[in-house]
Amino acid sequence: MISANLAEGYSRGTGKDRARFYEYALGSARESRDWYYKGRHVLGETVTKHRLSLLTQVIRLLLTMVPQQRGRILREQGISYQSDTDKPAPTVNRETLDTLLQAIPLP
């Protein structure tokens, strides 16, 4: 659902229309991150960490994109997901974001 909303938003002609679908994708990414965290005992630590990292990167990207399209600021919710190792969340640089965007299949 996340990639479908990103693709749909990308195809829209105005910033307001794009932002609406990016916000849908943001909500789906946040919900997915929550479900992966809740299912960490089933999926295992390695899979969970990887998927949480990807979703966190997508959320950060969307938190940058939506305000640019809509003209207002959005902030990440104050939720913290800690693993057994208590490592800090990975940071995302511009090259990583560009790579993520290129990996999203477009219709």
Protein Blocks (a to p, Z undefined) as FASTA:
>chain_A
ZZmmmmmmmmpmbfklmmmmmmmmmmmmmmmmmmmmmmmmmnomklmmmmmmmmmmmmmm
mmmmmmmmnopacdddfbdcddfkopacddddfklmmmmmmmpccZZ
